[in-house]
Amino acid sequence: MKNLISYTIQSFIYLIVLMALFLQSCTTSGNVASAPKVDSQQLQMAKATKELGEAFMAEGNYTSALNEFLKAEKLIPTDPYLHNDLGLTYMAKKRFDLAETHFKKAIELNPEYIPAQNNLGSAYLKQQKWDIAIECFKAISDNLLYATPHYPLSNLGWAYLGKRDTNLAKEHFLMALEAEPNFINAIHGLATTYIETSELQAAFNLLTDAINKNDGKGAIVSILYADMARVYEANRQFDKAKESWQKVVDIAPSASGIAQEANERLKQL
């Protein structure tokens, strides 16, 4: 089985996008920041275009999402939330350099926009800039006013996993789960770490419990089934692995990277 850090890239990106969309809806409450000399009709058009882009992004249709966001950017170039959306879309399209640029722009426009800071750290992760990502996530997790510390704690786990420090990775994933016991990103990260360190029974137990708690809650659960499929593959239980990969295909949007990965695995098994 190939290296899991690269093997789970589509799962990780897909999860970042879904979680960020949730945080975005909580943060913006449907508002957009208008650029100078934009009339109310143009502002409403930009808002509708942005929301359509977010709908495409939630479906895993990142090309259509990008098209809508670029149209909206012409009307509201100073909207930090739009730049965050653009960053997420470029993340999904594996243009991590462009994602980094837009997350930095979002933070420049709103220095208190912590979700964009977290996403910037994720862009550093995908470029394997481990140390600068760790600095970014530590700064967020040290912010006592941040209401969701499990996000940067879990991402710190991913950064340490990228550096092959599985002990610190486990420590931070567990810290994230202590703060939020059902946090899928941390469960996914801890399961990946267990698989990487050949602790397959621990991974199986963790994922079985998480799937039982979350089954039926939407596409995000496909991440857990993908991890379970990897556990079965590592145990050479290929029939069960195929069942889990098929679950991913059934649940995840067909255009998403994780669904494409699942289809590839089904062809190969």
C-alpha positions in Angstrom: 0.0 0.0 0.0 1.4 3.4 -1.0 2.3 6.0 1.6 -0.8 7.1 3.4 0.2 10.7 3.7 -0.1 11.1 0.0 -2.8 8.4 -0.3 -5.3 10.4 1.7 -4.7 13.8 -0.1 -8.2 13.8 -1.7 -9.9 12.8 1.5 -8.1 15.6 3.4 -8.9 18.3 0.8 -12.5 17.2 0.6 -12.8 17.3 4.4 -11.2 20.8 4.5 -13.7 22.1 2.0 -16.8 20.6 3.7 -15.7 21.9 7.2 -14.8 25.3 5.9 -18.2 25.7 4.2 -19.8 25.0 7.5 -17.6 27.6 9.3 -18.2 30.0 6.5 -22.0 29.8 6.9 -21.6 30.4 10.6 -19.3 33.3 10.2 -20.7 35.3 7.3 -24.5 34.8 8.0 -25.1 35.3 4.3 -23.3 38.7 4.2 -20.8 39.9 1.7 -18.5 42.9 1.9 -19.1 45.3 -0.9 -16.4 47.1 -2.9 -16.6 50.8 -3.4 -19.2 52.1 -5.9 -21.1 48.8 -6.1 -24.8 49.5 -6.1 -27.3 47.3 -4.2 -28.4 45.5 -7.4 -24.8 44.5 -8.2 -24.3 43.5 -4.6 -27.3 41.2 -4.7 -26.0 39.7 -7.9 -22.6 39.1 -6.4 -24.2 37.5 -3.3 -26.3 35.2 -5.5 -23.2 34.3 -7.6 -21.1 33.6 -4.5 -23.8 31.4 -3.1 -24.1 29.5 -6.3 -20.4 28.9 -6.3 -20.6 27.6 -2.7 -23.4 25.2 -3.8 -21.2 23.9 -6.6 -18.3 23.5 -4.2 -20.4 21.5 -1.7 -21.3 19.2 -4.6 -17.6 18.7 -5.4 -18.0 20.6 -8.7 -15.0 22.8 -8.3 -14.6 24.0 -11.9 -18.1 25.4 -11.9 -17.6 26.8 -8.4 -14.4 28.6 -9.5 -16.2 30.1 -12.5 -18.9 31.6 -10.2 -16.4 32.9 -7.7 -14.3 34.6 -10.4 -17.4 36.4 -11.7 -18.3 37.5 -8.1 -14.7 38.7 -7.6 -15.2 41.3 -10.4 -18.0 42.9 -8.3 -16.7 42.4 -4.8 -12.9 42.1 -4.9 -12.6 43.3 -1.3 -14.8 40.6 0.2 -12.6 38.4 2.5 -15.2 35.6 2.6 -15.1 35.4 -1.2 -11.3 35.2 -1.2 -11.6 32.4 1.3 -14.0 30.6 -1.0 -11.5 31.1 -3.9 -8.7 29.7 -1.7 -10.8 26.6 -0.9 -11.6 26.0 -4.6 -8.0 26.3 -5.6 -7.2 23.9 -2.8 -9.6 21.4 -4.3 -8.1 21.8 -7.7 -4.6 21.3 -6.2 -3.4 24.8 -7.0 -2.1 25.3 -3.5 0.0 28.3 -4.5 -3.1 30.2 -5.7 -5.0 29.0 -2.6 -2.3 30.5 -0.4 -2.5 33.8 -2.2 -6.3 34.1 -1.7 -6.2 33.0 2.0 -3.6 35.7 2.6 -5.8 38.2 0.8 -8.7 37.2 3.0 -6.6 37.7 6.2 -5.3 41.0 4.9 -8.9 42.2 4.4 -10.0 40.9 7.8 -7.1 40.2 10.2 -9.5 38.6 12.7 -10.8 36.0 10.2 -9.5 32.9 12.0 -11.1 30.3 9.6 -9.1 31.8 6.8 -5.9 31.6 8.9 -6.7 27.9 9.6 -7.2 27.4 5.8 -3.9 29.1 5.1 -2.2 26.6 7.3 -3.9 23.9 5.4 -2.5 25.3 2.2 0.9 25.2 3.7 0.3 21.6 4.6 -0.5 20.6 1.1 2.7 22.3 -0.1 4.6 20.3 2.6 5.6 23.5 4.3 5.4 21.7 7.6 7.1 24.1 9.9 5.4 27.2 8.7 2.0 25.4 8.9 2.8 24.4 12.5 3.6 28.0 13.4 0.2 29.1 11.8 -1.8 26.5 13.7 -0.1 27.1 17.0 -0.9 30.8 16.7 -4.6 29.9 16.3 -4.7 27.3 19.0 -3.1 29.7 21.5 -5.9 32.2 20.9 -8.1 31.6 24.0 -11.0 33.4 22.3 -11.2 30.9 19.4 -14.3 28.9 20.0 -13.3 25.8 17.9 -9.7 24.9 19.0 -10.2 21.4 17.7 -9.7 22.7 14.2 -6.0 23.9 14.6 -5.2 21.1 17.0 -6.3 18.5 14.4 -4.4 20.3 11.7 -1.3 20.3 13.9 -1.7 16.6 14.0 -1.7 16.5 10.2 1.4 18.7 10.1 3.3 16.4 12.5 2.2 13.4 10.6 3.6 15.0 7.5 6.9 15.4 9.3 6.7 11.6 10.2 6.4 12.4 13.9 3.6 10.0 14.7 3.8 10.5 18.4 3.1 14.2 18.2 0.5 13.6 15.5 -1.4 11.2 17.8 -1.1 13.6 20.7 -2.6 16.5 18.8 -5.4 14.4 17.2 -6.3 13.1 20.7 -6.3 16.7 22.1 -8.6 17.7 19.3 -11.0 14.8 20.1 -10.9 15.7 23.8 -12.2 19.2 22.8 -14.7 17.8 20.3 -15.1 14.0 20.6 -16.9 13.5 17.2 -14.7 15.7 15.1 -14.3 13.9 11.8 -11.1 15.6 10.7 -9.3 14.4 13.9 -10.9 10.9 13.7 -9.7 10.7 10.1 -6.2 11.9 11.1 -5.9 9.5 14.1 -7.1 6.6 12.0 -4.5 7.5 9.3 -1.8 7.6 12.0 -2.9 4.2 13.4 -2.8 2.7 9.9 0.6 4.3 9.3 2.0 2.7 12.5 0.3 -0.6 11.8 -2.1 -0.3 14.8 -4.9 -1.7 12.7 -7.1 -2.9 15.5 -7.0 0.5 17.1 -7.9 2.1 13.7 -10.7 -0.4 13.3 -12.2 0.2 16.7 -12.0 4.0 16.3 -13.6 3.9 12.9 -16.3 1.4 13.8 -17.4 3.7 16.7 -17.3 6.8 14.5 -19.3 5.2 11.7 -22.0 3.9 14.2 -22.3 7.5 15.5 -22.4 9.3 12.2 -23.8 6.8 9.6 -26.6 8.6 7.7 -25.3 12.1 8.4 -24.3 12.9 4.9 -21.3 12.9 2.5 -18.8 13.7 5.2 -19.1 10.1 6.5 -17.6 8.9 3.3 -14.2 9.8 4.8 -14.7 7.2 7.5 -15.7 4.5 5.1 -12.6 5.3 3.0 -10.4 4.9 6.1 -12.1 1.7 6.9 -11.4 0.4 3.4 -7.7 1.1 4.0 -7.8 -0.8 7.2 -9.3 -3.8 5.4 -6.8 -3.5 2.6 -3.9 -3.5 5.1 -5.4 -6.6 6.6 -5.8 -8.1 3.2 -9.6 -8.4 3.6 -10.2 -7.3 0.1 -13.9 -8.2 -0.1 -14.7 -6.0 2.9 -12.5 -3.3 1.5 -14.5 -3.3 -1.7 -17.7 -3.0 0.3 -16.3 0.0 2.1 -15.1 1.7 -1.1 -18.5 1.1 -2.6 -20.0 2.9 0.4 -17.8 5.9 -0.5 -19.1 5.9 -4.1 -22.7 5.7 -2.8 -22.3 8.6 -0.4 -19.8 11.1 -1.8 -20.6 13.4 -4.6 -19.6 11.7 -7.9 -17.4 14.7 -8.9 -15.5 14.7 -5.7 -11.9 13.5 -5.5 -12.7 10.9 -2.8 -15.4 9.4 -5.0 -12.9 9.2 -7.9 -10.3 7.6 -5.6 -12.9 5.0 -4.5 -13.8 4.1 -8.0 -10.1 3.7 -8.8 -9.6 1.4 -5.9 -12.7 -0.7 -6.8 -11.1 -1.2 -10.3 -7.8 -2.3 -8.8 -9.1 -4.7 -6.1 
